[in-house]
């Protein structure tokens, strides 16, 4: 136990500031203020791998590490679409996942948002469309934000998620990084370099 | 009978140590498989193909150190049937079913259920031998015939394809009594996206990019195996610096995945501290890799002829410093994991695959080495630069979750040592030479020990610089069936932990 506490103390606070929302990634209509009020402060995400190579999933996992610390921004991954506000979908959508993706979408309560992640989610990527691939996520369900990249870096995915729940750049100024207000933050918002 | 008499008939078309090619008749196929098994060899890959002027053929890759064998079984009689070897190599069963789904060649295995085909295409169309695939039916869900367990109090739990975490899709059907698992049956194929047919639409000098995306967590292993096959076919010698940079990338991929898994295993064992610590170390590693080599994940780092880019001295220094830090922290964390009684309780004796079962099932790679099966291609069939790298073998014998955790700690330390050795001995010179299109009809195999286990790419050159056929085989094909055995008698809540301790690929398997 002592070693565990020492390691926690030695690691300190490593969480970085949130990136600004990437409005250029938004393809759907901006949300109404009324809905933003509902979603904006505590967002629940259901991730759906609809045919990905698992590369995007590695970067989505990284959002949970202490450096990006998604949860400290009030955003968390949930186990069921019935608990979710936003679907984070990677592609290309395989034909074998088409029904499962539609059902997941239908099971998500309104109002709901969809963020398509990765080049394959955006357009089918290197796999394209074929006998077993539907290609882009938007070929199967409506999409609000597209985050390109192969795979996109965690900050890009985060910027895409934030774009989905932001109405306009002007409004962004008021959004703060909750991590900034965590008690005991004496190390600042930076990653401490590793020392051998 | 022994393997030696087959070797007398083999040719050695590839200028590499340990590789041999052999053609056998359908009537000899089972005999050969039995002789390979008797010599403690393993089946690594199996696929259907169509050879110009000869028609249907089956190809297989066996490994029986100190050699690897590419076997071609010409099925020229037009019956499109071949003798099954599932009683000799159990993992062949699903591979044979996939050969039928994709190529239309049927084995004599009595299990004729589709494996990779669900409802996306009709049973009489074969993506690798039908030119124009019929349009997909409007998605009726298919009705897979799971094996039913009957008896007092037995009920089924169906999980997936969409799982509760950030995990690839697949379906698990548990038959349980109370919380005890009597039987698990896997149903995979959900992320089948037609990779092998897509390969045939690509130029052979571009295929490494698709290979890297067969299983994104093994991008280096697959793209290297692809390039190794291609370079053998076109007789290109990759310069020493390019080879060392590839080994650097492969070991960094292993380190990154092991760090991720060690954190996730701690988390699944109820110790969130482990996830926080190891995921932080992994992020620092990815950032150092990006600084040194330009990408967090090395998807397009390996290319035909060498490496996509060189490593500068500053980049090497950054990597070295980062890895020294990771090693020191990982040592502390290993101590914490070992002293944590709660974790020990979850890990020890959970999800056990004993060495005898592992040998029979043909387990490969990391889970095999946790069950006393020593095969490591970097040591037993070393391709350059591993012939000059002196890899230390890591083996555990208990075959439980704890053994698979310990193997990761051991291999993490060993890979860190190898990276240091690579950085110290990186030869000067070019990091790549120009690639060349191989002769039409030539065949090559690449074999790379990725972080999960042996990755195989079988490549056949088509006309005009196109890919005739490319078959990537992920080691998960051999290990998924073992997971069904590992959970028997365990409780349902331990399944996520056991599953994570194997961490098998869905995308790499489903293709």
Boltz contact constraints between the chains, C-beta under 6 A:
constraints:
  - contact:
      token1: [A, 3]
      token2: [B, 336]
      max_distance: 6.0
  - contact:
      token1: [A, 4]
      token2: [B, 336]
      max_distance: 6.0
  - contact:
      token1: [A, 7]
      token2: [B, 332]
      max_distance: 6.0
  - contact:
      token1: [A, 47]
      token2: [B, 166]
      max_distance: 6.0
  - contact:
      token1: [A, 48]
      token2: [B, 162]
      max_distance: 6.0
  - contact:
      token1: [A, 49]
      token2: [B, 168]
      max_distance: 6.0
  - contact:
      token1: [A, 49]
      token2: [B, 169]
      max_distance: 6.0
  - contact:
      token1: [A, 51]
      token2: [B, 191]
      max_distance: 6.0
  - contact:
      token1: [A, 51]
      token2: [B, 193]
      max_distance: 6.0
  - contact:
      token1: [A, 53]
      token2: [B, 213]
      max_distance: 6.0
  - contact:
      token1: [A, 53]
      token2: [B, 216]
      max_distance: 6.0
  - contact:
      token1: [A, 53]
      token2: [B, 507]
      max_distance: 6.0
  - contact:
      token1: [A, 54]
      token2: [B, 168]
      max_distance: 6.0
  - contact:
      token1: [A, 54]
      token2: [B, 216]
      max_distance: 6.0
  - contact:
      token1: [A, 54]
      token2: [B, 217]
      max_distance: 6.0
  - contact:
      token1: [A, 54]
      token2: [B, 507]
      max_distance: 6.0
  - contact:
      token1: [A, 55]
      token2: [B, 216]
      max_distance: 6.0
  - contact:
      token1: [A, 57]
      token2: [B, 166]
      max_distance: 6.0
  - contact:
      token1: [A, 60]
      token2: [B, 166]
      max_distance: 6.0
  - contact:
      token1: [A, 61]
      token2: [B, 166]
      max_distance: 6.0
  - contact:
      token1: [A, 65]
      token2: [B, 279]
      max_distance: 6.0
  - contact:
      token1: [A, 65]
      token2: [B, 280]
      max_distance: 6.0
  - contact:
      token1: [A, 65]
      token2: [B, 283]
      max_distance: 6.0
  - contact:
      token1: [A, 66]
      token2: [B, 276]
      max_distance: 6.0
  - contact:
      token1: [A, 66]
      token2: [B, 280]
      max_distance: 6.0
  - contact:
      token1: [A, 67]
      token2: [B, 283]
      max_distance: 6.0
  - contact:
      token1: [A, 79]
      token2: [B, 164]
      max_distance: 6.0
  - contact:
      token1: [A, 92]
      token2: [B, 193]
      max_distance: 6.0
  - contact:
      token1: [A, 94]
      token2: [B, 191]
      max_distance: 6.0
  - contact:
      token1: [A, 94]
      token2: [B, 192]
      max_distance: 6.0
  - contact:
      token1: [A, 94]
      token2: [B, 193]
      max_distance: 6.0
  - contact:
      token1: [A, 95]
      token2: [B, 120]
      max_distance: 6.0
  - contact:
      token1: [A, 95]
      token2: [B, 136]
      max_distance: 6.0
  - contact:
      token1: [A, 96]
      token2: [B, 118]
      max_distance: 6.0
  - contact:
      token1: [A, 96]
      token2: [B, 120]
      max_distance: 6.0
  - contact:
      token1: [A, 96]
      token2: [B, 190]
      max_distance: 6.0
  - contact:
      token1: [A, 96]
      token2: [B, 192]
      max_distance: 6.0
  - contact:
      token1: [A, 97]
      token2: [B, 169]
      max_distance: 6.0
  - contact:
      token1: [A, 97]
      token2: [B, 190]
      max_distance: 6.0
  - contact:
      token1: [A, 98]
      token2: [B, 139]
      max_distance: 6.0
  - contact:
      token1: [A, 99]
      token2: [B, 139]
      max_distance: 6.0
  - contact:
      token1: [A, 99]
      token2: [B, 141]
      max_distance: 6.0
  - contact:
      token1: [A, 100]
      token2: [B, 161]
      max_distance: 6.0
  - contact:
      token1: [A, 100]
      token2: [B, 162]
      max_distance: 6.0
  - contact:
      token1: [A, 104]
      token2: [B, 162]
      max_distance: 6.0
  - contact:
      token1: [A, 126]
      token2: [B, 210]
      max_distance: 6.0
  - contact:
      token1: [A, 126]
      token2: [B, 213]
      max_distance: 6.0
  - contact:
      token1: [A, 127]
      token2: [B, 193]
      max_distance: 6.0
  - contact:
      token1: [A, 130]
      token2: [B, 194]
      max_distance: 6.0
  - contact:
      token1: [A, 131]
      token2: [B, 121]
      max_distance: 6.0
  - contact:
      token1: [A, 131]
      token2: [B, 127]
      max_distance: 6.0
  - contact:
      token1: [A, 131]
      token2: [B, 133]
      max_distance: 6.0
  - contact:
      token1: [A, 131]
      token2: [B, 194]
      max_distance: 6.0
  - contact:
      token1: [A, 132]
      token2: [B, 120]
      max_distance: 6.0
  - contact:
      token1: [A, 132]
      token2: [B, 192]
      max_distance: 6.0
  - contact:
      token1: [A, 132]
      token2: [B, 193]
      max_distance: 6.0
  - contact:
      token1: [A, 132]
      token2: [B, 194]
      max_distance: 6.0
  - contact:
      token1: [A, 133]
      token2: [B, 193]
      max_distance: 6.0
  - contact:
      token1: [A, 133]
      token2: [B, 194]
      max_distance: 6.0
  - contact:
      token1: [A, 194]
      token2: [B, 284]
      max_distance: 6.0
  - contact:
      token1: [A, 194]
      token2: [B, 325]
      max_distance: 6.0
  - contact:
      token1: [A, 196]
      token2: [B, 324]
      max_distance: 6.0
  - contact:
      token1: [A, 196]
      token2: [B, 325]
      max_distance: 6.0
  - contact:
      token1: [A, 196]
      token2: [B, 328]
      max_distance: 6.0
